Amino acid sequence: MEESHDNATKPSTRTIDQLSPKDFQTEAENLFDKIESSVVKLKVFNDGLEIERHPPRPDATSVVDSAEDDDDHGEGSHGGQLLIHVSAGGDMYWGGGTYEFTIHSGNIGGVDNSFRRDGKRKQFNGYVSMQTPLSGTFTYVYNIRSGEWEGTEDGHA
């Protein structure tokens, strides 16, 4: 029996609109700028806020040439990190913690081979993760059509 080649039953391999890697990096850094400027405004009223920003770290296995590079937070390569440290404020329910935002290049594991309902392949040139001390980790991708960052868990912007 001859194999059917009916394309109507196969999902399309077209990709959704996506940013170039350079444009993704720019948008991610713009997001970090917006978060950082908002937190700086909060620091006036909250003594326990500290902000750290780390430049991209393309190859964590390379030899560190300077003391500045030694201070990069986290392990592995990344497109930049923004850390917001919140001290415990005397509240017995809140012990403080760090909010960690990280720029990642490439596809999110498992997403690059999945399809949306409209048959377009989900692909991204990168994503931003946010790790919080209370709620865990969230992943955001840039929606080029809306110009907003959207959570992959529930689509919130």
N, C-alpha and C positions, 0 to 999 in steps of 0.2 A: 504494500500500500504506500502510495506517495505521500510525503509529509506536506501538510497544509502550511502555506506561508501567508495566512490571512493577518494583515497588520492591524485590523480592527480590534483584535483581541489582545494585542500587545501594547503596553504603555509606550508613549512617545519618549524619545531620548532628548527632546528639546529641554534646554535649561531655562529656569526663570531668570529674569534680569538680575545681574549681580555686578558689584563694583570690581574694578581692577584691584589687584593687591595693593598698589600704591594709594588708590583712592580709599580703599578700606582702612588702611593704616591712618590716613588723614582723618577720616570720620571717627575712628576709634579714639584718636588723640584729641579731637574736638570734644568728644563725649567726656573724656578725662578732664579737659579744661573746664567744662561746664560743672562737673561734679566738684572739682577742686575749688572753683570760685564760690560755689554755694556753701561748701564747708568752711571756707575762710570767713565768710560772713557769720556763720554760727559760732566760730571761735571767740568772737567778741563777748558772747554771753555764756560760753562754756569753756572753762579753763582746762577741762580734761580731754580736749581734742588735739591730736597731732596728725599731721599729714606728711607722708613720704611719697615721693614719686621716683620711679626707677626707669631709666631709658631701656630701649629694646636690648634684648640679650639674644642675639641670633644663634650662638653656638656655645652652650654651657660646657662643652668638653674642651674648648680651646684654653690655652695657657693664659692665666690672668697676668696682664702686664702692669697694672697699676693698683694702688691701694683703693682707689675709687671703685674700681670694678669688683673688688673683694666684698664691698658692702651691698651688692645687689641682693635683693630679697628673693627667696624661692630657689627652686632647683629647676634645671632644664631651660630650654630656650623659650622666649616670649617676646611679644612685640611691645612690651612696656607694662609697668605695674603702677597702680595707685593704691596706697595703703592708708586707711583712716583708723587711727588708734583712738579708742574711747576708754578713758579711765573709769574705774568704778566710782560712782558718785555718792557713796554712802547708802545707796538703796540696797536693801537686803536681797532683792530679787535680781539685781543686775550686777554682775561682777566685772563688767567691762569686757573689752575684746577688740578685735581688729576686723574691719571690713576690707576685703582684698579684691580689687578689680584687676583682671589680667587680660591682655590682648593676646589672642591666639591666631596664628595664620593657618589656613587650610580648612578642610571640612571637619565637622563635628563627627565623631565616631558613629557609624551606623546611618547617619542622615544622608550621606552622599549617594547611597544606592536606593533611597526610597523615593516614592512618587507621591505627588499631591493628587487630589481627586480629579483635577483637570488634566492629568496625564503628564504634567511637566515635572522634570526631575528636580529634586531639592539639592542645590549645591551652593556653597558659600565660600568666599575667599578668606573667611575668617570669622571669628566670633569673640565676644567678650564674656568672660565668666565673672560672677560676683559671689564671693564666699562670705557669708555672714556668721557672726558668732552664735546666733540663735536659730536662724531659719535654714541654714545649710547653703548649698550652692545653686545658683541660677545661671542660665546661659542665655545670652542675647545675640541676635543676628540683626544686621542692618537691612531694613526694607527700603530698597531704592525707590520704590513707587511712592511710599508715604513719607520717606525721609525720616523715619523713626526707627529706634531700636526696639525690637520685639522679643519678648521672652519665648523660648522654644517650648516651655512646659505648657503654657496656656495662651500664648499670643498677646499677652498684655504689653502695652507700650510704656 
